[in-house]
Amino acid sequence: MTFTALHDQDIPLLLPNAWDVGSALAFVAAGFPAVGTTSFGVNASTGRPDAGGASRDATVALVGMLTALPVHISADIEDGYSDDPAEVADFVAGLGVAGVNLEDSADGRLVDPGIPAAKIAAIRRAAPDVFVNARIDSYWFHEDDTVAAVVERAKTYADAGANGIFVPGASDPATIEQLAAAIPLPLNVLVTPGLSLARLGELGVRRVSTGSLPYRVAIDAAVEVAAAVRDGRAVPSATSYAESQQRLLDFAALRRG
């Protein structure tokens, strides 16, 4: 099934977001047909705060390895790491991925929608097969966070050639339903506590991303293991060393092949 087709199912596509090869291999082993990256997790793994374009080199390196996997890869490229639409388009065309997330904010503020629209149009020309998921940060940064304002931005990005619309921070069921009904492209939201995939599908959502949640949970779990040993509590079970090592051996062989 193509990456685009995965956005047209009875239940929304659940896209887990990896921050390194090990997390991506675990998602693939669990049977997910597509894996995304998370700029937060990628930045955190290299000791950098999120946003500001800091994830570019690490994302390129990670995606360069993950594209060997037998699943669709979608890259979180923040705002494209440039204000020049042609540079963004060339960057995306060179990644070899099935999809990208492109934000419409910079420095924690929304930008004029014409800026990401120009980047989207350039990507469409340079890499027509890449699924461009246009991210609208209105609810994320509580700026112009009304359904009408978000829909207006979404239509601008749709006209520019976007394939999907991502609205992180939208969590109210009524709001999600209104957005899905008014936006002419598959709607993507973050994992929403209290709303199952099936319920989100009923509201009109076509894709659900885990974002940085798996990374943050993994960090909490790592601390809990160490604390359990320190405090004399039962140590949680985990995937064996042998199985984890075999995944890496198989991956190395896949890349050589």
Secondary structure, DSSP 4 states (H G I P E B T S, - for coil): --TTGGGSSSS-EEE-EESSHHHHHHHHHTT-SEEEE-HHHHHHHTT--SSTTTTHHHHHHHHHHHTTSSSEEEEE-TT-S-S-HHHHHHHHHTT--SEEEEESEETTEE--THHHHHHHHHHHHH-TTSEEEEE--TTTTTSS-SHHHHHHHHHHHHHHT-SEEE-TT---HHHHHHHHHH-SS-EEEE--TT--HHHHHHTTEEEEE-TTHHHHHHHHHHHHHHHHHHHTPPPPP---HHHHHHHHHHHHHHHH-
